[in-house]
Amino acid sequence: MSKVYPFAVVALLLLLPELSVAEDHHRHTGYSDAAVQDAIRRGVDYILSTQKADGSWGNHDREKHPTAETAVVCYALLQCGESPQHPQLEKALQWLIDTEDRTTYSLAMRCCAWAAANRSTKNKYLKQLQKEADLLV
């Protein structure tokens, strides 16, 4: 699988929630809320099925952005309504905690994932968010 394909799926997952609230868009495209939610569910299921045994996703360009792909996937799944307590997301978030990465892009993506995960975990990942946000500034 090419490196571009997983990112295209993630980009689609990030855009699909916007479709469900755009009434005008529904009239012009014919998509129903149910059809959009079904597409999101199928996308989420596909992404979850591609997780590696260690909890990560992607091909990992270990030298440039070692954890960015997993952070982007976590963020996308959380934005699509998956719970940070979902076993696969918990494993991925733990992988991010355990895997050091100080590259700017990866840190930014990790902060997005921590912020999204904190929304429903009573700030369980606040320590990671603060630590990595501090590294960005």
N, CA, C and O atoms as a GROMACS GRO file, in nm:
protein
  548
    1MET      N    1   0.085  -0.117   0.000
    1MET     CA    2   0.000   0.000   0.000
    1MET      C    3   0.090   0.123   0.000
    1MET      O    4   0.187   0.129   0.075
    2SER      N    5   0.058   0.219  -0.082
    2SER     CA    6   0.141   0.339  -0.088
    2SER      C    7   0.123   0.423   0.037
    2SER      O    8   0.024   0.409   0.109
    3LYS      N    9   0.219   0.512   0.062
    3LYS     CA   10   0.212   0.600   0.178
    3LYS      C   11   0.098   0.700   0.165
    3LYS      O   12   0.044   0.746   0.265
    4VAL      N   13   0.061   0.734   0.042
    4VAL     CA   14  -0.042   0.835   0.019
    4VAL      C   15  -0.181   0.781   0.052
    4VAL      O   16  -0.264   0.856   0.103
    5TYR      N   17  -0.207   0.654   0.026
    5TYR     CA   18  -0.340   0.598   0.044
    5TYR      C   19  -0.393   0.612   0.187
    5TYR      O   20  -0.506   0.658   0.204
    6PRO      N   21  -0.316   0.575   0.292
    6PRO     CA   22  -0.369   0.591   0.428
    6PRO      C   23  -0.399   0.736   0.461
    6PRO      O   24  -0.497   0.766   0.529
    7PHE      N   25  -0.315   0.827   0.413
    7PHE     CA   26  -0.340   0.968   0.440
    7PHE      C   27  -0.466   1.017   0.368
    7PHE      O   28  -0.538   1.103   0.419
    8ALA      N   29  -0.493   0.962   0.248
    8ALA     CA   30  -0.614   0.998   0.176
    8ALA      C   31  -0.736   0.951   0.254
    8ALA      O   32  -0.836   1.023   0.262
    9VAL      N   33  -0.730   0.833   0.310
    9VAL     CA   34  -0.842   0.781   0.389
    9VAL      C   35  -0.863   0.868   0.514
    9VAL      O   36  -0.976   0.902   0.549
   10VAL      N   37  -0.752   0.904   0.579
   10VAL     CA   38  -0.762   0.990   0.698
   10VAL      C   39  -0.820   1.125   0.661
   10VAL      O   40  -0.905   1.178   0.733
   11ALA      N   41  -0.775   1.182   0.549
   11ALA     CA   42  -0.829   1.311   0.505
   11ALA      C   43  -0.980   1.299   0.480
   11ALA      O   44  -1.056   1.389   0.516
   12LEU      N   45  -1.021   1.189   0.420
   12LEU     CA   46  -1.164   1.166   0.397
   12LEU      C   47  -1.239   1.160   0.529
   12LEU      O   48  -1.347   1.217   0.542
   13LEU      N   49  -1.182   1.089   0.627
   13LEU     CA   50  -1.246   1.078   0.758
   13LEU      C   51  -1.258   1.215   0.825
   13LEU      O   52  -1.356   1.242   0.894
   14LEU      N   53  -1.159   1.300   0.805
   14LEU     CA   54  -1.164   1.433   0.865
   14LEU      C   55  -1.270   1.520   0.799
   14LEU      O   56  -1.329   1.607   0.864
   15LEU      N   57  -1.295   1.498   0.671
   15LEU     CA   58  -1.391   1.580   0.598
   15LEU      C   59  -1.535   1.532   0.613
   15LEU      O   60  -1.627   1.613   0.610
   16LEU      N   61  -1.555   1.404   0.630
   16LEU     CA   62  -1.690   1.350   0.633
   16LEU      C   63  -1.779   1.406   0.744
   16LEU      O   64  -1.897   1.429   0.718
   17PRO      N   65  -1.729   1.431   0.865
   17PRO     CA   66  -1.818   1.489   0.967
   17PRO      C   67  -1.876   1.624   0.924
   17PRO      O   68  -1.988   1.658   0.963
   18GLU      N   69  -1.802   1.698   0.845
   18GLU     CA   70  -1.852   1.827   0.797
   18GLU      C   71  -1.974   1.808   0.706
   18GLU      O   72  -2.064   1.891   0.704
   19LEU      N   73  -1.976   1.699   0.633
   19LEU     CA   74  -2.088   1.674   0.542
   19LEU      C   75  -2.218   1.651   0.618
   19LEU      O   76  -2.325   1.688   0.570
   20SER      N   77  -2.208   1.591   0.736
   20SER     CA   78  -2.330   1.557   0.809
   20SER      C   79  -2.400   1.679   0.865
   20SER      O   80  -2.517   1.670   0.902
   21VAL      N   81  -2.334   1.793   0.873
   21VAL     CA   82  -2.397   1.913   0.927
   21VAL      C   83  -2.426   2.016   0.820
   21VAL      O   84  -2.482   2.121   0.849
   22ALA      N   85  -2.390   1.989   0.698
   22ALA     CA   86  -2.408   2.086   0.590
   22ALA      C   87  -2.538   2.055   0.515
   22ALA      O   88  -2.538   1.979   0.418
   23GLU      N   89  -2.647   2.114   0.560
   23GLU     CA   90  -2.778   2.088   0.501
   23GLU      C   91  -2.781   2.119   0.351
   23GLU      O   92  -2.834   2.041   0.272
   24ASP      N   93  -2.726   2.231   0.312
   24ASP     CA   94  -2.724   2.268   0.172
   24ASP      C   95  -2.653   2.163   0.089
   24ASP      O   96  -2.696   2.129  -0.021
   25HIS      N   97  -2.546   2.113   0.142
   25HIS     CA   98  -2.469   2.013   0.071
   25HIS      C   99  -2.553   1.888   0.046
   25HIS      O  100  -2.545   1.827  -0.061
   26HIS      N  101  -2.633   1.851   0.144
   26HIS     CA  102  -2.720   1.733   0.131
   26HIS      C  103  -2.816   1.749   0.014
   26HIS      O  104  -2.836   1.656  -0.064
   27ARG      N  105  -2.875   1.866   0.001
   27ARG     CA  106  -2.972   1.888  -0.107
   27ARG      C  107  -2.907   1.878  -0.243
   27ARG      O  108  -2.970   1.830  -0.338
   28HIS      N  109  -2.785   1.924  -0.255
   28HIS     CA  110  -2.718   1.925  -0.385
   28HIS      C  111  -2.653   1.792  -0.419
   28HIS      O  112  -2.638   1.760  -0.537
   29THR      N  113  -2.615   1.715  -0.322
   29THR     CA  114  -2.546   1.590  -0.350
   29THR      C  115  -2.635   1.467  -0.334
   29THR      O  116  -2.605   1.362  -0.389
   30GLY      N  117  -2.742   1.481  -0.259
   30GLY     CA  118  -2.830   1.368  -0.236
   30GLY      C  119  -2.784   1.276  -0.124
   30GLY      O  120  -2.846   1.173  -0.101
   31TYR      N  121  -2.678   1.312  -0.052
   31TYR     CA  122  -2.632   1.229   0.059
   31TYR      C  123  -2.719   1.253   0.181
   31TYR      O  124  -2.752   1.367   0.214
   32SER      N  125  -2.755   1.146   0.247
   32SER     CA  126  -2.832   1.157   0.370
   32SER      C  127  -2.737   1.146   0.488
   32SER      O  128  -2.624   1.100   0.474
   33ASP      N  129  -2.784   1.190   0.605
   33ASP     CA  130  -2.703   1.174   0.725
   33ASP      C  131  -2.667   1.028   0.747
   33ASP      O  132  -2.555   0.996   0.785
   34ALA      N  133  -2.762   0.939   0.723
   34ALA     CA  134  -2.737   0.796   0.742
   34ALA      C  135  -2.628   0.746   0.647
   34ALA      O  136  -2.542   0.667   0.687
   35ALA      N  137  -2.630   0.792   0.522
   35ALA     CA  138  -2.528   0.749   0.426
   35ALA      C  139  -2.391   0.801   0.467
   35ALA      O  140  -2.292   0.729   0.454
   36VAL      N  141  -2.386   0.923   0.514
   36VAL     CA  142  -2.258   0.980   0.557
   36VAL      C  143  -2.206   0.905   0.680
   36VAL      O  144  -2.089   0.870   0.686
   37GLN      N  145  -2.294   0.880   0.776
   37GLN     CA  146  -2.252   0.806   0.896
   37GLN      C  147  -2.207   0.666   0.861
   37GLN      O  148  -2.113   0.614   0.922
   38ASP      N  149  -2.273   0.603   0.764
   38ASP     CA  150  -2.233   0.470   0.720
   38ASP      C  151  -2.094   0.475   0.656
   38ASP      O  152  -2.011   0.387   0.679
   39ALA      N  153  -2.068   0.577   0.576
   39ALA     CA  154  -1.936   0.592   0.513
   39ALA      C  155  -1.828   0.614   0.618
   39ALA      O  156  -1.719   0.558   0.609
   40ILE      N  157  -1.859   0.695   0.718
   40ILE     CA  158  -1.764   0.718   0.826
   40ILE      C  159  -1.735   0.586   0.899
   40ILE      O  160  -1.620   0.554   0.926
   41ARG      N  161  -1.840   0.512   0.930
   41ARG     CA  162  -1.823   0.384   1.002
   41ARG      C  163  -1.736   0.288   0.922
   41ARG      O  164  -1.647   0.223   0.978
   42ARG      N  165  -1.761   0.279   0.792
   42ARG     CA  166  -1.680   0.190   0.708
   42ARG      C  167  -1.535   0.237   0.704
   42ARG      O  168  -1.443   0.155   0.706
   43GLY      N  169  -1.515   0.367   0.697
   43GLY     CA  170  -1.378   0.421   0.698
   43GLY      C  171  -1.308   0.392   0.829
   43GLY      O  172  -1.192   0.352   0.830
   44VAL      N  173  -1.378   0.413   0.939
   44VAL     CA  174  -1.321   0.385   1.072
   44VAL      C  175  -1.286   0.237   1.083
   44VAL      O  176  -1.177   0.202   1.129
   45ASP      N  177  -1.378   0.151   1.042
   45ASP     CA  178  -1.352   0.007   1.049
   45ASP      C  179  -1.230  -0.031   0.967
   45ASP      O  180  -1.148  -0.113   1.009
   46TYR      N  181  -1.217   0.029   0.848
   46TYR     CA  182  -1.101   0.000   0.765
   46TYR      C  183  -0.972   0.045   0.834
   46TYR      O  184  -0.876  -0.031   0.843
   47ILE      N  185  -0.971   0.168   0.883
   47ILE     CA  186  -0.851   0.220   0.949
   47ILE      C  187  -0.814   0.131   1.069
   47ILE      O  188  -0.698   0.096   1.086
   48LEU      N  189  -0.911   0.095   1.150
   48LEU     CA  190  -0.883   0.008   1.265
   48LEU      C  191  -0.825  -0.126   1.221
   48LEU      O  192  -0.742  -0.184   1.291
   49SER      N  193  -0.868  -0.175   1.106
   49SER     CA  194  -0.820  -0.304   1.057
   49SER      C  195  -0.675  -0.298   1.009
   49SER      O  196  -0.612  -0.403   0.990
   50THR      N  197  -0.621  -0.179   0.989
   50THR     CA  198  -0.484  -0.166   0.939
   50THR      C  199  -0.383  -0.136   1.049
   50THR      O  200  -0.265  -0.113   1.020
   51GLN      N  201  -0.427  -0.135   1.174
   51GLN     CA  202  -0.335  -0.106   1.284
   51GLN      C  203  -0.231  -0.217   1.297
   51GLN      O  204  -0.262  -0.335   1.282
   52LYS      N  205  -0.108  -0.177   1.325
   52LYS     CA  206  -0.001  -0.273   1.344
   52LYS      C  207  -0.009  -0.334   1.483
   52LYS      O  208  -0.074  -0.279   1.572
   53ALA      N  209   0.057  -0.446   1.502
   53ALA     CA  210   0.053  -0.518   1.630
   53ALA      C  211   0.104  -0.434   1.746
   53ALA      O  212   0.060  -0.452   1.860
   54ASP      N  213   0.197  -0.342   1.719
   54ASP     CA  214   0.251  -0.260   1.828
   54ASP      C  215   0.161  -0.143   1.866
   54ASP      O  216   0.190  -0.070   1.960
   55GLY      N  217   0.050  -0.126   1.793
   55GLY     CA  218  -0.044  -0.018   1.822
   55GLY      C  219  -0.035   0.100   1.728
   55GLY      O  220  -0.118   0.190   1.735
   56SER      N  221   0.064   0.100   1.642
   56SER     CA  222   0.085   0.214   1.552
   56SER      C  223   0.019   0.191   1.417
   56SER      O  224  -0.033   0.083   1.388
   57TRP      N  225   0.023   0.296   1.336
   57TRP     CA  226  -0.023   0.290   1.198
   57TRP      C  227   0.085   0.347   1.108
   57TRP      O  228   0.170   0.424   1.152
   58GLY      N  229   0.081   0.307   0.981
   58GLY     CA  230   0.167   0.369   0.881
   58GLY      C  231   0.298   0.298   0.860
   58GLY      O  232   0.328   0.195   0.919
   59ASN      N  233   0.376   0.359   0.772
   59ASN     CA  234   0.505   0.304   0.734
   59ASN      C  235   0.619   0.368   0.811
   59ASN      O  236   0.734   0.326   0.798
   60HIS      N  237   0.590   0.466   0.888
   60HIS     CA  238   0.686   0.533   0.977
   60HIS      C  239   0.816   0.572   0.908
   60HIS      O  240   0.907   0.491   0.894
   61ASP      N  241   0.823   0.694   0.868
   61ASP     CA  242   0.949   0.750   0.822
   61ASP      C  243   1.025   0.784   0.949
   61ASP      O  244   1.021   0.898   0.996
   62ARG      N  245   1.094   0.687   1.004
   62ARG     CA  246   1.155   0.695   1.138
   62ARG      C  247   1.251   0.813   1.153
   62ARG      O  248   1.270   0.863   1.264
   63GLU      N  249   1.309   0.857   1.044
   63GLU     CA  250   1.403   0.967   1.056
   63GLU      C  251   1.335   1.103   1.050
   63GLU      O  252   1.379   1.196   1.116
   64LYS      N  253   1.229   1.116   0.973
   64LYS     CA  254   1.166   1.246   0.957
   64LYS      C  255   1.054   1.271   1.058
   64LYS      O  256   1.058   1.370   1.131
   65HIS      N  257   0.957   1.184   1.062
   65HIS     CA  258   0.840   1.203   1.148
   65HIS      C  259   0.796   1.068   1.205
   65HIS      O  260   0.697   1.012   1.159
   66PRO      N  261   0.867   1.017   1.304
   66PRO     CA  262   0.845   0.879   1.350
   66PRO      C  263   0.704   0.847   1.399
   66PRO      O  264   0.659   0.733   1.384
   67THR      N  265   0.634   0.943   1.456
   67THR     CA  266   0.504   0.911   1.515
   67THR      C  267   0.386   0.986   1.451
   67THR      O  268   0.272   0.971   1.494
   68ALA      N  269   0.414   1.065   1.349
   68ALA     CA  270   0.310   1.152   1.292
   68ALA      C  271   0.192   1.073   1.236
   68ALA      O  272   0.077   1.109   1.260
   69GLU      N  273   0.220   0.965   1.163
   69GLU     CA  274   0.110   0.891   1.102
   69GLU      C  275   0.014   0.836   1.207
   69GLU      O  276  -0.108   0.846   1.191
   70THR      N  277   0.067   0.780   1.313
   70THR     CA  278  -0.019   0.726   1.419
   70THR      C  279  -0.095   0.838   1.488
   70THR      O  280  -0.212   0.821   1.521
   71ALA      N  281  -0.030   0.951   1.511
   71ALA     CA  282  -0.099   1.063   1.576
   71ALA      C  283  -0.213   1.116   1.489
   71ALA      O  284  -0.321   1.146   1.540
   72VAL      N  285  -0.190   1.126   1.358
   72VAL     CA  286  -0.296   1.173   1.267
   72VAL      C  287  -0.412   1.076   1.266
   72VAL      O  288  -0.528   1.117   1.268
   73VAL      N  289  -0.382   0.947   1.262
   73VAL     CA  290  -0.489   0.846   1.261
   73VAL      C  291  -0.568   0.853   1.392
   73VAL      O  292  -0.691   0.849   1.390
   74CYS      N  293  -0.498   0.864   1.505
   74CYS     CA  294  -0.568   0.875   1.634
   74CYS      C  295  -0.661   0.996   1.634
   74CYS      O  296  -0.777   0.987   1.673
   75TYR      N  297  -0.608   1.109   1.590
   75TYR     CA  298  -0.688   1.231   1.586
   75TYR      C  299  -0.812   1.213   1.497
   75TYR      O  300  -0.922   1.250   1.536
   76ALA      N  301  -0.792   1.156   1.380
   76ALA     CA  302  -0.905   1.135   1.288
   76ALA      C  303  -1.010   1.043   1.349
   76ALA      O  304  -1.129   1.072   1.341
   77LEU      N  305  -0.966   0.934   1.409
   77LEU     CA  306  -1.062   0.841   1.471
   77LEU      C  307  -1.137   0.908   1.586
   77LEU      O  308  -1.258   0.888   1.600
   78LEU      N  309  -1.068   0.984   1.666
   78LEU     CA  310  -1.133   1.055   1.778
   78LEU      C  311  -1.232   1.158   1.725
   78LEU      O  312  -1.341   1.173   1.781
   79GLN      N  313  -1.195   1.228   1.619
   79GLN     CA  314  -1.286   1.328   1.560
   79GLN      C  315  -1.408   1.262   1.496
   79GLN      O  316  -1.513   1.325   1.482
   80CYS      N  317  -1.395   1.135   1.458
   80CYS     CA  318  -1.508   1.061   1.401
   80CYS      C  319  -1.595   0.998   1.509
   80CYS      O  320  -1.692   0.928   1.478
   81GLY      N  321  -1.562   1.022   1.636
   81GLY     CA  322  -1.646   0.975   1.744
   81GLY      C  323  -1.599   0.850   1.815
   81GLY      O  324  -1.667   0.802   1.906
   82GLU      N  325  -1.484   0.796   1.775
   82GLU     CA  326  -1.432   0.680   1.848
   82GLU      C  327  -1.387   0.723   1.986
   82GLU      O  328  -1.340   0.835   2.005
   83SER      N  329  -1.402   0.635   2.080
   83SER     CA  330  -1.365   0.665   2.218
   83SER      C  331  -1.216   0.640   2.240
   83SER      O  332  -1.161   0.544   2.189
   84PRO      N  333  -1.151   0.728   2.318
   84PRO     CA  334  -1.012   0.702   2.352
   84PRO      C  335  -0.997   0.576   2.438
   84PRO      O  336  -0.886   0.524   2.454
   85GLN      N  337  -1.108   0.526   2.492
   85GLN     CA  338  -1.105   0.402   2.569
   85GLN      C  339  -1.119   0.279   2.481
   85GLN      O  340  -1.107   0.166   2.529
   86HIS      N  341  -1.144   0.300   2.351
   86HIS     CA  342  -1.149   0.187   2.259
   86HIS      C  343  -1.014   0.116   2.268
   86HIS      O  344  -0.910   0.182   2.263
   87PRO      N  345  -1.012  -0.016   2.284
   87PRO     CA  346  -0.885  -0.087   2.305
   87PRO      C  347  -0.777  -0.054   2.202
   87PRO      O  348  -0.659  -0.041   2.237
   88GLN      N  349  -0.814  -0.041   2.077
   88GLN     CA  350  -0.714  -0.011   1.975
   88GLN      C  351  -0.661   0.132   1.987
   88GLN      O  352  -0.543   0.157   1.965
   89LEU      N  353  -0.749   0.224   2.022
   89LEU     CA  354  -0.702   0.362   2.042
   89LEU      C  355  -0.618   0.373   2.169
   89LEU      O  356  -0.518   0.444   2.170
   90GLU      N  357  -0.657   0.304   2.274
   90GLU     CA  358  -0.575   0.304   2.395
   90GLU      C  359  -0.435   0.252   2.365
   90GLU      O  360  -0.336   0.308   2.413
   91LYS      N  361  -0.428   0.147   2.286
   91LYS     CA  362  -0.298   0.090   2.250
   91LYS      C  363  -0.216   0.190   2.168
   91LYS      O  364  -0.096   0.204   2.189
   92ALA      N  365  -0.280   0.257   2.075
   92ALA     CA  366  -0.211   0.355   1.991
   92ALA      C  367  -0.165   0.475   2.073
   92ALA      O  368  -0.053   0.523   2.056
   93LEU      N  369  -0.250   0.524   2.162
   93LEU     CA  370  -0.212   0.637   2.247
   93LEU      C  371  -0.097   0.599   2.340
   93LEU      O  372  -0.009   0.680   2.367
   94GLN      N  373  -0.098   0.476   2.389
   94GLN     CA  374   0.012   0.430   2.472
   94GLN      C  375   0.140   0.420   2.389
   94GLN      O  376   0.249   0.453   2.438
   95TRP      N  377   0.129   0.375   2.265
   95TRP     CA  378   0.244   0.369   2.176
   95TRP      C  379   0.303   0.509   2.157
   95TRP      O  380   0.425   0.526   2.156
   96LEU      N  381   0.215   0.609   2.141
   96LEU     CA  382   0.263   0.746   2.127
   96LEU      C  383   0.336   0.791   2.254
   96LEU      O  384   0.440   0.856   2.246
   97ILE      N  385   0.283   0.757   2.369
   97ILE     CA  386   0.348   0.793   2.496
   97ILE      C  387   0.486   0.728   2.504
   97ILE      O  388   0.583   0.792   2.546
   98ASP      N  389   0.494   0.602   2.464
   98ASP     CA  390   0.617   0.525   2.477
   98ASP      C  391   0.722   0.555   2.369
   98ASP      O  392   0.838   0.517   2.384
   99THR      N  393   0.682   0.623   2.262
   99THR     CA  394   0.769   0.646   2.149
   99THR      C  395   0.807   0.794   2.142
   99THR      O  396   0.724   0.879   2.111
  100GLU      N  397   0.931   0.823   2.171
  100GLU     CA  398   0.975   0.963   2.172
  100GLU      C  399   0.988   1.016   2.030
  100GLU      O  400   1.033   0.946   1.940
  101ASP      N  401   0.947   1.139   2.012
  101ASP     CA  402   0.954   1.205   1.882
  101ASP      C  403   0.949   1.355   1.907
  101ASP      O  404   0.851   1.406   1.960
  102ARG      N  405   1.053   1.425   1.870
  102ARG     CA  406   1.058   1.569   1.894
  102ARG      C  407   1.054   1.649   1.764
  102ARG      O  408   1.088   1.768   1.763
  103THR      N  409   1.014   1.586   1.655
  103THR     CA  410   1.002   1.662   1.531
  103THR      C  411   0.878   1.750   1.537
  103THR      O  412   0.776   1.710   1.594
  104THR      N  413   0.887   1.868   1.480
  104THR     CA  414   0.780   1.967   1.492
  104THR      C  415   0.647   1.914   1.441
  104THR      O  416   0.546   1.926   1.510
  105TYR      N  417   0.646   1.856   1.322
  105TYR     CA  418   0.521   1.807   1.264
  105TYR      C  419   0.459   1.699   1.353
  105TYR      O  420   0.340   1.702   1.382
  106SER      N  421   0.542   1.605   1.395
  106SER     CA  422   0.491   1.497   1.480
  106SER      C  423   0.438   1.551   1.612
  106SER      O  424   0.331   1.510   1.657
  107LEU      N  425   0.510   1.644   1.673
  107LEU     CA  426   0.463   1.703   1.800
  107LEU      C  427   0.328   1.772   1.781
  107LEU      O  428   0.239   1.759   1.865
  108ALA      N  429   0.313   1.845   1.671
  108ALA     CA  430   0.186   1.914   1.645
  108ALA      C  431   0.072   1.814   1.630
  108ALA      O  432  -0.036   1.834   1.684
  109MET      N  433   0.096   1.707   1.556
  109MET     CA  434  -0.008   1.605   1.536
  109MET      C  435  -0.038   1.532   1.667
  109MET      O  436  -0.154   1.499   1.695
  110ARG      N  437   0.064   1.507   1.745
  110ARG     CA  438   0.044   1.442   1.874
  110ARG      C  439  -0.039   1.532   1.965
  110ARG      O  440  -0.128   1.482   2.035
  111CYS      N  441  -0.013   1.661   1.965
  111CYS     CA  442  -0.092   1.754   2.047
  111CYS      C  443  -0.239   1.752   2.006
  111CYS      O  444  -0.327   1.759   2.091
  112CYS      N  445  -0.264   1.744   1.876
  112CYS     CA  446  -0.403   1.733   1.829
  112CYS      C  447  -0.468   1.606   1.884
  112CYS      O  448  -0.582   1.609   1.930
  113ALA      N  449  -0.395   1.496   1.880
  113ALA     CA  450  -0.449   1.368   1.931
  113ALA      C  451  -0.472   1.376   2.082
  113ALA      O  452  -0.577   1.332   2.129
  114TRP      N  453  -0.377   1.433   2.158
  114TRP     CA  454  -0.394   1.444   2.304
  114TRP      C  455  -0.514   1.532   2.336
  114TRP      O  456  -0.594   1.498   2.423
  115ALA      N  457  -0.528   1.645   2.267
  115ALA     CA  458  -0.640   1.734   2.294
  115ALA      C  459  -0.773   1.665   2.266
  115ALA      O  460  -0.868   1.677   2.344
  116ALA      N  461  -0.781   1.593   2.155
  116ALA     CA  462  -0.904   1.521   2.122
  116ALA      C  463  -0.933   1.411   2.224
  116ALA      O  464  -1.048   1.392   2.263
  117ALA      N  465  -0.830   1.340   2.266
  117ALA     CA  466  -0.849   1.232   2.364
  117ALA      C  467  -0.889   1.288   2.501
  117ALA      O  468  -0.965   1.224   2.574
  118ASN      N  469  -0.840   1.405   2.535
  118ASN     CA  470  -0.872   1.466   2.665
  118ASN      C  471  -1.019   1.504   2.679
  118ASN      O  472  -1.071   1.512   2.790
  119ARG      N  473  -1.085   1.527   2.567
  119ARG     CA  474  -1.226   1.572   2.572
  119ARG      C  475  -1.316   1.475   2.646
  119ARG      O  476  -1.414   1.516   2.710
  120SER      N  477  -1.284   1.347   2.639
  120SER     CA  478  -1.374   1.250   2.703
  120SER      C  479  -1.301   1.162   2.806
  120SER      O  480  -1.351   1.056   2.843
  121THR      N  481  -1.186   1.206   2.851
  121THR     CA  482  -1.113   1.126   2.949
  121THR      C  483  -1.076   1.204   3.074
  121THR      O  484  -0.988   1.164   3.150
  122LYS      N  485  -1.144   1.315   3.097
  122LYS     CA  486  -1.114   1.398   3.214
  122LYS      C  487  -0.965   1.432   3.219
  122LYS      O  488  -0.900   1.423   3.323
  123ASN      N  489  -0.914   1.472   3.102
  123ASN     CA  490  -0.774   1.517   3.089
  123ASN      C  491  -0.670   1.410   3.123
  123ASN      O  492  -0.563   1.441   3.176
  124LYS      N  493  -0.700   1.287   3.092
  124LYS     CA  494  -0.605   1.177   3.114
  124LYS      C  495  -0.472   1.203   3.044
  124LYS      O  496  -0.366   1.163   3.094
  125TYR      N  497  -0.477   1.269   2.929
  125TYR     CA  498  -0.356   1.291   2.850
  125TYR      C  499  -0.306   1.435   2.860
  125TYR      O  500  -0.227   1.480   2.777
  126LEU      N  501  -0.351   1.507   2.961
  126LEU     CA  502  -0.311   1.647   2.977
  126LEU      C  503  -0.159   1.660   2.997
  126LEU      O  504  -0.098   1.753   2.945
  127LYS      N  505  -0.100   1.568   3.070
  127LYS     CA  506   0.045   1.573   3.093
  127LYS      C  507   0.121   1.565   2.960
  127LYS      O  508   0.215   1.641   2.938
  128GLN      N  509   0.079   1.473   2.873
  128GLN     CA  510   0.145   1.461   2.744
  128GLN      C  511   0.122   1.586   2.660
  128GLN      O  512   0.214   1.635   2.595
  129LEU      N  513  -0.001   1.637   2.661
  129LEU     CA  514  -0.032   1.757   2.584
  129LEU      C  515   0.054   1.875   2.630
  129LEU      O  516   0.112   1.944   2.546
  130GLN      N  517   0.062   1.897   2.759
  130GLN     CA  518   0.140   2.009   2.811
  130GLN      C  519   0.289   1.993   2.779
  130GLN      O  520   0.354   2.089   2.735
  131LYS      N  521   0.342   1.874   2.800
  131LYS     CA  522   0.484   1.848   2.774
  131LYS      C  523   0.518   1.872   2.628
  131LYS      O  524   0.618   1.937   2.597
  132GLU      N  525   0.435   1.821   2.538
  132GLU     CA  526   0.467   1.831   2.396
  132GLU      C  527   0.435   1.969   2.340
  132GLU      O  528   0.503   2.015   2.248
  133ALA      N  529   0.334   2.035   2.394
  133ALA     CA  530   0.307   2.174   2.353
  133ALA      C  531   0.423   2.264   2.395
  133ALA      O  532   0.460   2.355   2.321
  134ASP      N  533   0.478   2.240   2.512
  134ASP     CA  534   0.594   2.317   2.558
  134ASP      C  535   0.713   2.299   2.464
  134ASP      O  536   0.790   2.393   2.441
  135LEU      N  537   0.729   2.180   2.409
  135LEU     CA  538   0.838   2.157   2.316
  135LEU      C  539   0.820   2.233   2.184
  135LEU      O  540   0.916   2.264   2.115
  136LEU      N  541   0.694   2.261   2.151
  136LEU     CA  542   0.666   2.333   2.027
  136LEU      C  543   0.694   2.482   2.035
  136LEU      O  544   0.725   2.545   1.934
  137VAL      N  545   0.684   2.538   2.157
  137VAL     CA  546   0.703   2.683   2.170
  137VAL      C  547   0.838   2.720   2.226
  137VAL      O  548   0.867   2.839   2.242
   0.00000   0.00000   0.00000
